Amino acid sequence: MSPMRKTAGQKAAATRKDNAAKRQAAAGKAALTRRRRAAGKKAAATRKQRAAGLKAARTRTRRATARKAAATRARKKEEAALTQPVQVQEPPAPEPQVQATPETTIPE
């Protein structure tokens, strides 16, 4: 569309888009140049190592949280078991012992 037929808003949007494309192309070229130089290689390596360290830290945190949650669950389960009323069975009453003599009869 020719500039004459565009409205002000469309023209501004087209300019923004054009500028963004130029900026991205320049940034891509600059990044490539940086990665080829020794300092750029070092910076890239540092970024990778830092990312790896962050990932390891997140893993440690996640595992520690899971371990703590498991311990809490176990503790709560144990506490719940202690507060439950315990059923105590009483031993059966002993039967009276009767001596067998000629005068007494043994109850059946």
N, CA, C and O atoms as a GROMACS GRO file, in nm:
protein
  432
    1MET      N    1   0.086  -0.118   0.000
    1MET     CA    2   0.000   0.000   0.000
    1MET      C    3   0.090   0.123   0.000
    1MET      O    4   0.186   0.132   0.077
    2SER      N    5   0.059   0.214  -0.084
    2SER     CA    6   0.145   0.332  -0.094
    2SER      C    7   0.124   0.423   0.027
    2SER      O    8   0.016   0.422   0.086
    3PRO      N    9   0.225   0.501   0.065
    3PRO     CA   10   0.214   0.588   0.182
    3PRO      C   11   0.097   0.685   0.174
    3PRO      O   12   0.042   0.727   0.275
    4MET      N   13   0.059   0.721   0.052
    4MET     CA   14  -0.051   0.818   0.037
    4MET      C   15  -0.183   0.759   0.082
    4MET      O   16  -0.268   0.831   0.135
    5ARG      N   17  -0.202   0.629   0.063
    5ARG     CA   18  -0.331   0.568   0.092
    5ARG      C   19  -0.341   0.520   0.237
    5ARG      O   20  -0.449   0.479   0.280
    6LYS      N   21  -0.230   0.525   0.314
    6LYS     CA   22  -0.231   0.478   0.452
    6LYS      C   23  -0.286   0.586   0.544
    6LYS      O   24  -0.270   0.705   0.519
    7THR      N   25  -0.351   0.541   0.651
    7THR     CA   26  -0.392   0.637   0.754
    7THR      C   27  -0.270   0.657   0.845
    7THR      O   28  -0.170   0.586   0.834
    8ALA      N   29  -0.282   0.754   0.934
    8ALA     CA   30  -0.169   0.786   1.023
    8ALA      C   31  -0.134   0.666   1.110
    8ALA      O   32  -0.016   0.636   1.131
    9GLY      N   33  -0.234   0.597   1.162
    9GLY     CA   34  -0.210   0.482   1.249
    9GLY      C   35  -0.142   0.368   1.177
    9GLY      O   36  -0.051   0.304   1.229
   10GLN      N   37  -0.188   0.343   1.053
   10GLN     CA   38  -0.128   0.235   0.974
   10GLN      C   39   0.018   0.266   0.940
   10GLN      O   40   0.104   0.178   0.940
   11LYS      N   41   0.043   0.395   0.910
   11LYS     CA   42   0.179   0.435   0.873
   11LYS      C   43   0.273   0.418   0.993
   11LYS      O   44   0.386   0.371   0.979
   12ALA      N   45   0.225   0.456   1.111
   12ALA     CA   46   0.306   0.443   1.232
   12ALA      C   47   0.335   0.296   1.261
   12ALA      O   48   0.446   0.259   1.299
   13ALA      N   49   0.233   0.211   1.242
   13ALA     CA   50   0.249   0.068   1.268
   13ALA      C   51   0.351   0.008   1.171
   13ALA      O   52   0.436  -0.072   1.210
   14ALA      N   53   0.343   0.049   1.043
   14ALA     CA   54   0.435  -0.003   0.942
   14ALA      C   55   0.578   0.041   0.974
   14ALA      O   56   0.672  -0.037   0.958
   15THR      N   57   0.594   0.165   1.018
   15THR     CA   58   0.728   0.216   1.053
   15THR      C   59   0.785   0.138   1.171
   15THR      O   60   0.902   0.100   1.172
   16ARG      N   61   0.700   0.115   1.272
   16ARG     CA   62   0.743   0.039   1.391
   16ARG      C   63   0.790  -0.100   1.351
   16ARG      O   64   0.894  -0.148   1.397
   17LYS      N   65   0.712  -0.165   1.264
   17LYS     CA   66   0.742  -0.300   1.220
   17LYS      C   67   0.875  -0.302   1.142
   17LYS      O   68   0.959  -0.390   1.161
   18ASP      N   69   0.891  -0.203   1.056
   18ASP     CA   70   1.013  -0.191   0.975
   18ASP      C   71   1.136  -0.171   1.064
   18ASP      O   72   1.239  -0.235   1.046
   19ASN      N   73   1.121  -0.081   1.162
   19ASN     CA   74   1.232  -0.053   1.255
   19ASN      C   75   1.267  -0.177   1.338
   19ASN      O   76   1.385  -0.206   1.361
   20ALA      N   77   1.165  -0.250   1.381
   20ALA     CA   78   1.187  -0.369   1.462
   20ALA      C   79   1.265  -0.474   1.382
   20ALA      O   80   1.355  -0.538   1.434
   21ALA      N   81   1.228  -0.489   1.253
   21ALA     CA   82   1.297  -0.586   1.167
   21ALA      C   83   1.444  -0.549   1.153
   21ALA      O   84   1.532  -0.635   1.160
   22LYS      N   85   1.471  -0.419   1.132
   22LYS     CA   86   1.610  -0.372   1.119
   22LYS      C   87   1.688  -0.398   1.248
   22LYS      O   88   1.801  -0.445   1.246
   23ARG      N   89   1.623  -0.366   1.360
   23ARG     CA   90   1.688  -0.382   1.490
   23ARG      C   91   1.721  -0.529   1.515
   23ARG      O   92   1.831  -0.562   1.562
   24GLN      N   93   1.626  -0.619   1.484
   24GLN     CA   94   1.650  -0.762   1.505
   24GLN      C   95   1.763  -0.813   1.417
   24GLN      O   96   1.845  -0.894   1.462
   25ALA      N   97   1.768  -0.766   1.292
   25ALA     CA   98   1.876  -0.808   1.202
   25ALA      C   99   2.011  -0.762   1.255
   25ALA      O  100   2.108  -0.837   1.252
   26ALA      N  101   2.016  -0.640   1.304
   26ALA     CA  102   2.142  -0.585   1.358
   26ALA      C  103   2.183  -0.661   1.483
   26ALA      O  104   2.301  -0.691   1.503
   27ALA      N  105   2.085  -0.692   1.567
   27ALA     CA  106   2.115  -0.763   1.691
   27ALA      C  107   2.167  -0.902   1.660
   27ALA      O  108   2.260  -0.950   1.726
   28GLY      N  109   2.107  -0.968   1.561
   28GLY     CA  110   2.152  -1.102   1.522
   28GLY      C  111   2.296  -1.100   1.473
   28GLY      O  112   2.375  -1.188   1.509
   29LYS      N  113   2.330  -1.002   1.393
   29LYS     CA  114   2.466  -0.990   1.340
   29LYS      C  115   2.565  -0.962   1.453
   29LYS      O  116   2.674  -1.019   1.457
   30ALA      N  117   2.525  -0.873   1.544
   30ALA     CA  118   2.612  -0.839   1.656
   30ALA      C  119   2.637  -0.961   1.744
   30ALA      O  120   2.749  -0.984   1.789
   31ALA      N  121   2.530  -1.039   1.768
   31ALA     CA  122   2.544  -1.158   1.852
   31ALA      C  123   2.639  -1.258   1.788
   31ALA      O  124   2.721  -1.321   1.855
   32LEU      N  125   2.627  -1.272   1.656
   32LEU     CA  126   2.714  -1.365   1.584
   32LEU      C  127   2.860  -1.320   1.595
   32LEU      O  128   2.949  -1.402   1.619
   33THR      N  129   2.882  -1.190   1.578
   33THR     CA  130   3.018  -1.136   1.589
   33THR      C  131   3.073  -1.159   1.730
   33THR      O  132   3.189  -1.197   1.747
   34ARG      N  133   2.988  -1.135   1.832
   34ARG     CA  134   3.030  -1.153   1.971
   34ARG      C  135   3.069  -1.298   1.998
   34ARG      O  136   3.169  -1.325   2.063
   35ARG      N  137   2.986  -1.392   1.946
   35ARG     CA  138   3.013  -1.533   1.973
   35ARG      C  139   3.141  -1.581   1.906
   35ARG      O  140   3.200  -1.680   1.950
   36ARG      N  141   3.185  -1.511   1.800
   36ARG     CA  142   3.307  -1.552   1.732
   36ARG      C  143   3.432  -1.503   1.806
   36ARG      O  144   3.538  -1.564   1.796
   37ARG      N  145   3.419  -1.392   1.880
   37ARG     CA  146   3.534  -1.339   1.952
   37ARG      C  147   3.556  -1.418   2.081
   37ARG      O  148   3.464  -1.481   2.132
   38ALA      N  149   3.678  -1.414   2.134
   38ALA     CA  150   3.712  -1.489   2.255
   38ALA      C  151   3.626  -1.445   2.373
   38ALA      O  152   3.578  -1.527   2.450
   39ALA      N  153   3.608  -1.312   2.388
   39ALA     CA  154   3.529  -1.260   2.500
   39ALA      C  155   3.384  -1.306   2.488
   39ALA      O  156   3.319  -1.337   2.588
   40GLY      N  157   3.334  -1.310   2.365
   40GLY     CA  158   3.197  -1.357   2.343
   40GLY      C  159   3.181  -1.503   2.377
   40GLY      O  160   3.080  -1.544   2.434
   41LYS      N  161   3.284  -1.583   2.342
   41LYS     CA  162   3.279  -1.726   2.374
   41LYS      C  163   3.276  -1.746   2.526
   41LYS      O  164   3.202  -1.829   2.578
   42LYS      N  165   3.358  -1.667   2.594
   42LYS     CA  166   3.365  -1.676   2.740
   42LYS      C  167   3.230  -1.637   2.803
   42LYS      O  168   3.182  -1.701   2.896
   43ALA      N  169   3.171  -1.529   2.749
   43ALA     CA  170   3.042  -1.482   2.801
   43ALA      C  171   2.934  -1.588   2.780
   43ALA      O  172   2.851  -1.612   2.867
   44ALA      N  173   2.936  -1.651   2.661
   44ALA     CA  174   2.838  -1.755   2.631
   44ALA      C  175   2.856  -1.874   2.726
   44ALA      O  176   2.758  -1.930   2.775
   45ALA      N  177   2.982  -1.911   2.751
   45ALA     CA  178   3.010  -2.022   2.842
   45ALA      C  179   2.961  -1.989   2.982
   45ALA      O  180   2.904  -2.074   3.051
   46THR      N  181   2.985  -1.865   3.026
   46THR     CA  182   2.941  -1.822   3.159
   46THR      C  183   2.790  -1.833   3.171
   46THR      O  184   2.737  -1.881   3.271
   47ARG      N  185   2.720  -1.787   3.066
   47ARG     CA  186   2.574  -1.794   3.068
   47ARG      C  187   2.525  -1.937   3.080
   47ARG      O  188   2.432  -1.967   3.154
   48LYS      N  189   2.591  -2.027   3.004
   48LYS     CA  190   2.552  -2.168   3.008
   48LYS      C  191   2.575  -2.228   3.147
   48LYS      O  192   2.491  -2.300   3.200
   49GLN      N  193   2.693  -2.194   3.205
   49GLN     CA  194   2.725  -2.248   3.337
   49GLN      C  195   2.629  -2.194   3.443
   49GLN      O  196   2.586  -2.266   3.533
   50ARG      N  197   2.596  -2.066   3.430
   50ARG     CA  198   2.503  -2.004   3.526
   50ARG      C  199   2.365  -2.069   3.515
   50ARG      O  200   2.300  -2.094   3.616
   51ALA      N  201   2.322  -2.095   3.391
   51ALA     CA  202   2.193  -2.159   3.369
   51ALA      C  203   2.192  -2.299   3.429
   51ALA      O  204   2.094  -2.342   3.489
   52ALA      N  205   2.304  -2.371   3.412
   52ALA     CA  206   2.315  -2.506   3.467
   52ALA      C  207   2.308  -2.501   3.619
   52ALA      O  208   2.243  -2.584   3.682
   53GLY      N  209   2.377  -2.402   3.678
   53GLY     CA  210   2.375  -2.386   3.824
   53GLY      C  211   2.236  -2.356   3.876
   53GLY      O  212   2.194  -2.410   3.978
   54LEU      N  213   2.164  -2.270   3.804
   54LEU     CA  214   2.026  -2.236   3.844
   54LEU      C  215   1.936  -2.359   3.838
   54LEU      O  216   1.853  -2.382   3.926
   55LYS      N  217   1.955  -2.437   3.732
   55LYS     CA  218   1.874  -2.558   3.715
   55LYS      C  219   1.901  -2.655   3.831
   55LYS      O  220   1.808  -2.714   3.887
   56ALA      N  221   2.029  -2.670   3.867
   56ALA     CA  222   2.065  -2.759   3.977
   56ALA      C  223   2.005  -2.710   4.108
   56ALA      O  224   1.957  -2.789   4.190
   57ALA      N  225   2.008  -2.578   4.129
   57ALA     CA  226   1.953  -2.520   4.251
   57ALA      C  227   1.802  -2.545   4.259
   57ALA      O  228   1.749  -2.577   4.365
   58ARG      N  229   1.734  -2.530   4.144
   58ARG     CA  230   1.589  -2.554   4.142
   58ARG      C  231   1.559  -2.700   4.175
   58ARG      O  232   1.464  -2.730   4.247
   59THR      N  233   1.642  -2.790   4.121
   59THR     CA  234   1.622  -2.933   4.146
   59THR      C  235   1.640  -2.963   4.295
   59THR      O  236   1.561  -3.035   4.355
   60ARG      N  237   1.747  -2.905   4.353
   60ARG     CA  238   1.771  -2.926   4.496
   60ARG      C  239   1.654  -2.877   4.579
   60ARG      O  240   1.608  -2.945   4.670
   61THR      N  241   1.606  -2.759   4.545
   61THR     CA  242   1.493  -2.700   4.619
   61THR      C  243   1.370  -2.788   4.607
   61THR      O  244   1.301  -2.815   4.705
   62ARG      N  245   1.343  -2.834   4.484
   62ARG     CA  246   1.224  -2.916   4.461
   62ARG      C  247   1.232  -3.046   4.541
   62ARG      O  248   1.134  -3.089   4.603
   63ARG      N  249   1.350  -3.108   4.539
   63ARG     CA  250   1.365  -3.234   4.612
   63ARG      C  251   1.354  -3.214   4.762
   63ARG      O  252   1.294  -3.295   4.832
   64ALA      N  253   1.413  -3.105   4.813
   64ALA     CA  254   1.407  -3.077   4.957
   64ALA      C  255   1.263  -3.052   5.000
   64ALA      O  256   1.220  -3.096   5.106
   65THR      N  257   1.189  -2.979   4.916
   65THR     CA  258   1.048  -2.951   4.947
   65THR      C  259   0.968  -3.080   4.952
   65THR      O  260   0.884  -3.098   5.040
   66ALA      N  261   0.994  -3.169   4.856
   66ALA     CA  262   0.922  -3.297   4.852
   66ALA      C  263   0.954  -3.380   4.976
   66ALA      O  264   0.867  -3.443   5.035
   67ARG      N  265   1.085  -3.379   5.015
   67ARG     CA  266   1.126  -3.456   5.132
   67ARG      C  267   1.060  -3.401   5.259
   67ARG      O  268   1.015  -3.477   5.344
   68LYS      N  269   1.054  -3.267   5.269
   68LYS     CA  270   0.994  -3.203   5.386
   68LYS      C  271   0.844  -3.234   5.392
   68LYS      O  272   0.789  -3.260   5.499
   69ALA      N  273   0.779  -3.230   5.276
   69ALA     CA  274   0.635  -3.260   5.271
   69ALA      C  275   0.608  -3.404   5.312
   69ALA      O  276   0.511  -3.431   5.383
   70ALA      N  277   0.694  -3.496   5.268
   70ALA     CA  278   0.676  -3.637   5.304
   70ALA      C  279   0.694  -3.656   5.455
   70ALA      O  280   0.620  -3.732   5.517
   71ALA      N  281   0.792  -3.587   5.512
   71ALA     CA  282   0.816  -3.597   5.657
   71ALA      C  283   0.696  -3.541   5.735
   71ALA      O  284   0.655  -3.598   5.836
   72THR      N  285   0.641  -3.430   5.686
   72THR     CA  286   0.525  -3.370   5.752
   72THR      C  287   0.406  -3.464   5.746
   72THR      O  288   0.335  -3.482   5.845
   73ARG      N  289   0.385  -3.526   5.628
   73ARG     CA  290   0.273  -3.620   5.615
   73ARG      C  291   0.289  -3.736   5.712
   73ARG      O  292   0.193  -3.775   5.778
   74ALA      N  293   0.411  -3.790   5.721
   74ALA     CA  294   0.436  -3.903   5.811
   74ALA      C  295   0.412  -3.864   5.956
   74ALA      O  296   0.354  -3.939   6.034
   75ARG      N  297   0.459  -3.743   5.992
   75ARG     CA  298   0.441  -3.697   6.130
   75ARG      C  299   0.293  -3.680   6.164
   75ARG      O  300   0.248  -3.719   6.272
   76LYS      N  301   0.218  -3.620   6.071
   76LYS     CA  302   0.075  -3.599   6.097
   76LYS      C  303   0.001  -3.731   6.109
   76LYS      O  304  -0.090  -3.746   6.190
   77LYS      N  305   0.044  -3.828   6.027
   77LYS     CA  306  -0.019  -3.960   6.031
   77LYS      C  307   0.007  -4.024   6.167
   77LYS      O  308  -0.081  -4.086   6.227
   78GLU      N  309   0.131  -4.009   6.214
   78GLU     CA  310   0.170  -4.066   6.344
   78GLU      C  311   0.093  -4.000   6.458
   78GLU      O  312   0.045  -4.067   6.549
   79GLU      N  313   0.081  -3.867   6.452
   79GLU     CA  314   0.008  -3.794   6.555
   79GLU      C  315  -0.139  -3.833   6.556
   79GLU      O  316  -0.200  -3.845   6.662
   80ALA      N  317  -0.196  -3.854   6.437
   80ALA     CA  318  -0.336  -3.894   6.428
   80ALA      C  319  -0.356  -4.032   6.490
   80ALA      O  320  -0.457  -4.057   6.555
   81ALA      N  321  -0.258  -4.120   6.472
   81ALA     CA  322  -0.267  -4.255   6.528
   81ALA      C  323  -0.259  -4.249   6.680
   81ALA      O  324  -0.324  -4.329   6.749
   82LEU      N  325  -0.180  -4.155   6.734
   82LEU     CA  326  -0.166  -4.145   6.880
   82LEU      C  327  -0.293  -4.090   6.945
   82LEU      O  328  -0.325  -4.126   7.058
   83THR      N  329  -0.365  -4.003   6.875
   83THR     CA  330  -0.485  -3.942   6.934
   83THR      C  331  -0.607  -4.033   6.924
   83THR      O  332  -0.709  -4.005   6.987
   84GLN      N  333  -0.599  -4.140   6.845
   84GLN     CA  334  -0.713  -4.232   6.831
   84GLN      C  335  -0.732  -4.306   6.964
   84GLN      O  336  -0.634  -4.344   7.028
   85PRO      N  337  -0.859  -4.326   7.007
   85PRO     CA  338  -0.880  -4.404   7.130
   85PRO      C  339  -0.839  -4.550   7.107
   85PRO      O  340  -0.876  -4.612   7.008
   86VAL      N  341  -0.763  -4.601   7.201
   86VAL     CA  342  -0.711  -4.737   7.188
   86VAL      C  343  -0.807  -4.832   7.256
   86VAL      O  344  -0.845  -4.812   7.371
   87GLN      N  345  -0.847  -4.937   7.184
   87GLN     CA  346  -0.937  -5.038   7.240
   87GLN      C  347  -0.854  -5.138   7.321
   87GLN      O  348  -0.768  -5.207   7.268
   88VAL      N  349  -0.883  -5.143   7.450
   88VAL     CA  350  -0.809  -5.236   7.536
   88VAL      C  351  -0.902  -5.352   7.567
   88VAL      O  352  -1.011  -5.334   7.622
   89GLN      N  353  -0.859  -5.473   7.531
   89GLN     CA  354  -0.942  -5.591   7.560
   89GLN      C  355  -0.908  -5.640   7.700
   89GLN      O  356  -0.793  -5.662   7.736
   90GLU      N  357  -1.015  -5.658   7.775
   90GLU     CA  358  -0.992  -5.709   7.911
   90GLU      C  359  -0.982  -5.860   7.903
   90GLU      O  360  -1.052  -5.925   7.824
   91PRO      N  361  -0.894  -5.916   7.984
   91PRO     CA  362  -0.882  -6.063   7.982
   91PRO      C  363  -1.012  -6.127   8.035
   91PRO      O  364  -1.077  -6.070   8.123
   92PRO      N  365  -1.048  -6.242   7.983
   92PRO     CA  366  -1.172  -6.306   8.033
   92PRO      C  367  -1.157  -6.345   8.180
   92PRO      O  368  -1.049  -6.381   8.227
   93ALA      N  369  -1.270  -6.335   8.250
   93ALA     CA  370  -1.267  -6.365   8.395
   93ALA      C  371  -1.236  -6.514   8.414
   93ALA      O  372  -1.292  -6.600   8.345
   94PRO      N  373  -1.147  -6.544   8.508
   94PRO     CA  374  -1.114  -6.686   8.529
   94PRO      C  375  -1.235  -6.762   8.588
   94PRO      O  376  -1.308  -6.711   8.672
   95GLU      N  377  -1.251  -6.884   8.540
   95GLU     CA  378  -1.362  -6.965   8.592
   95GLU      C  379  -1.326  -7.016   8.732
   95GLU      O  380  -1.210  -7.045   8.759
   96PRO      N  381  -1.426  -7.025   8.819
   96PRO     CA  382  -1.396  -7.073   8.956
   96PRO      C  383  -1.351  -7.218   8.954
   96PRO      O  384  -1.412  -7.305   8.891
   97GLN      N  385  -1.242  -7.239   9.026
   97GLN     CA  386  -1.189  -7.376   9.032
   97GLN      C  387  -1.261  -7.451   9.144
   97GLN      O  388  -1.265  -7.405   9.258
   98VAL      N  389  -1.316  -7.564   9.111
   98VAL     CA  390  -1.388  -7.645   9.210
   98VAL      C  391  -1.313  -7.777   9.226
   98VAL      O  392  -1.284  -7.847   9.128
   99GLN      N  393  -1.281  -7.809   9.353
   99GLN     CA  394  -1.212  -7.935   9.380
   99GLN      C  395  -1.315  -8.049   9.377
   99GLN      O  396  -1.423  -8.039   9.434
  100ALA      N  397  -1.280  -8.152   9.311
  100ALA     CA  398  -1.370  -8.267   9.305
  100ALA      C  399  -1.352  -8.351   9.432
  100ALA      O  400  -1.248  -8.414   9.452
  101THR      N  401  -1.454  -8.349   9.516
  101THR     CA  402  -1.455  -8.432   9.636
  101THR      C  403  -1.582  -8.520   9.628
  101THR      O  404  -1.672  -8.490   9.550
  102PRO      N  405  -1.586  -8.618   9.702
  102PRO     CA  406  -1.709  -8.704   9.696
  102PRO      C  407  -1.837  -8.627   9.730
  102PRO      O  408  -1.944  -8.664   9.682
  103GLU      N  409  -1.829  -8.522   9.813
  103GLU     CA  410  -1.952  -8.449   9.852
  103GLU      C  411  -1.996  -8.348   9.745
  103GLU      O  412  -2.116  -8.325   9.728
  104THR      N  413  -1.897  -8.285   9.670
  104THR     CA  414  -1.934  -8.184   9.573
  104THR      C  415  -1.953  -8.242   9.434
  104THR      O  416  -1.888  -8.339   9.395
  105THR      N  417  -2.042  -8.180   9.362
  105THR     CA  418  -2.063  -8.224   9.224
  105THR      C  419  -1.997  -8.118   9.134
  105THR      O  420  -1.999  -7.998   9.165
  106ILE      N  421  -1.943  -8.162   9.029
  106ILE     CA  422  -1.878  -8.070   8.937
  106ILE      C  423  -1.985  -8.011   8.843
  106ILE      O  424  -2.056  -8.086   8.776
  107PRO      N  425  -1.997  -7.876   8.839
  107PRO     CA  426  -2.098  -7.817   8.748
  107PRO      C  427  -2.056  -7.838   8.603
  107PRO      O  428  -1.939  -7.826   8.566
  108GLU      N  429  -2.157  -7.869   8.523
  108GLU     CA  430  -2.125  -7.894   8.383
  108GLU      C  431  -2.172  -7.780   8.297
  108GLU      O  432  -2.154  -7.783   8.175
   0.00000   0.00000   0.00000
